[in-house]
Amino acid sequence: MSIPKVVGIEQEYAIQLKGDPTLTAYEASCMLINAYARRIGLREPGMRLFWDYAHETPYEDIRGRLFRKSPTQQVVSDEDNLLINAGLPNGARLYTDHAHPEYSTAECRSARQAMACDKAGEIVLRKALLEMRVLCPEVGVTLYKNNSDHKGHSYGCHENYLMDAHAHENCIAKEAHATARVLIPFLVTRQVFAGAGKVGSEAPHSRHALYQVSQRADFMENLYGLETMYARPMINTRAEHHADAERFRRLHLILGDANMCEVAGFVKLGATQIVLQMMEAGFIPDDWSLKDPINALRHISVEFQAPVEMQNGRRLSAVQIQRLFLEKAEAFKDTAAAALIPDYEEILTRWAEVLNGLEQLKLSPDFDIQDDPGHLLGKLDWILKLWLLNRYRHARDGSWDHPLLPVLDLQYHRVDNQQGLFYKLQHDGLVTRLCAETEIEHFVNHAPDDTRAYFRSRCIQKYARQIFMLNWEIVGFDHGDIHRMVPLLNPLKGTREQFEALFAGADDSKALVSQLDGGTG
Amino acid sequence: MPDARQIKKPKKKAAVKKEHKQDQAETLSKEKQKKLKELDAYIEGVLEEAGEDFLDQFKQIEGE
């Protein structure tokens, strides 16, 4: 059965501290989160809004009990819970994951929304930063939306896609060859437009690389697995679906890079939605398996135009493999299942545009951009950053060994309007925009209208004082003598269309729940 | 004579247009150059603000 490909992004930000040597990254991240929560009124006396961890099962594997890990379940105290978490009025979650501030967007129906919500996350983090500078001027904190520290440490930009439970079971959980034939080749090769670019290497296999397309390629070691911090897989198999698992499943991808460019983010999310929709509909019977997907991922990152070997012996470049998917997607566009994907035509257009551009792009062996007729410079992060790095190094000795090139790389990702180099390039008109700034700013305060995020968001906006706990699939109210839990097990329900009138008529959460009890929901 | 004038006129116009276009291109190019110079200065400022030891101090804890 085909269902809409609801999508969300989880971005871990790098955090850099100056001024107080005793302050840890964990503490600074918690301070940042609470500075923002305070700014938007979520830390008033009496407010709780605990994040409910009851539905998190990081040790359960979708492939079955044989793959599960032995848990060392950690209990989070109420005090720590509030230190770490903030469920936001835009349906997103801002929290500390290990020692990184992490922004998980609300659930989105469209790739465009998801990209805009991810960009809104940059604004949220920037506001948090400004607030923290006011509250704690002695602490110097800067944030970076990227995926590696150039010293062999990586942090993620994870993607979540809603799948039909039956299709997920067949394509992902039990029949790994179905994934190997279609999804893995797509994921391995999509970096040619989705990569964020990186100076140098952080793994022995890429040690001669001057510049790479992908930041995460150096850190990927497996196709499937539960791990996220070592032996990283492309597809995380954690059985944690944040929905009614009888009907819905979450595909958790952890190989992607953080995008600053709107076009790159949009095509990454949109093309992945389409490929998953085609898989779910059984529209790709072909076998496009790669002989060695992990090596192919690393190889393409270092040399994006070089061919990789497929299981059937053919040798195709990443762009040629992406063309196979695009052609299928074009043939799929008039089906009922394709109609479930918003902006389908625009995704196809942009996908074709970047593949055409990549076919025409000419790079010298030293990574000079010799010809870019598709104007990819303003669309793809790895090319925009490459242009910036080339400009800098050619004004010096032209060498890739210049010690400030990795610094420039990192400064591209700085989440600070005043200093972030990406924003400067965008301000100077070098970057192609897909969204008006107002569209992005809207998602700083509001959730998308067409998923359950709308319901969660409106609850936080209207009844924050009465909420005692929440997570992706539940909102819990404290009504004094009784706790009332509103389950949100269907990510497609809880929309504005369904609940706007109800929220307008319910002055408090008791009235809301009473209306829901009456069968309105 | 009238013919000659007719021939001459467009030629003169074309020359003017060409010159104008050239001027525009030069202005654009000058503007672009100016913007790029500004960008270079901006980059220098960012790197200076980051400091020489930036990369040494930029060490992240492994994330997910």
Interface residues (C-beta under 8 A of the other chain):
Chain A: E12 A14 I15 Q16 K18 A25 D97 H98 A99 H100 D149 H150 K151 H153 S154 Y155 G156 H158 T228 M229 Y230 I254 L388 R391 Y392 A395 P403 L404 P406 V407 L408 L410 Q411 Q419 L421 K424 L425 D428
Chain B: K35 L36 L39 D40 Y42 I43 V46 L47 E49 A50 F54 L55 Q57 F58 K59 Q60 I61 E62 G63 E64
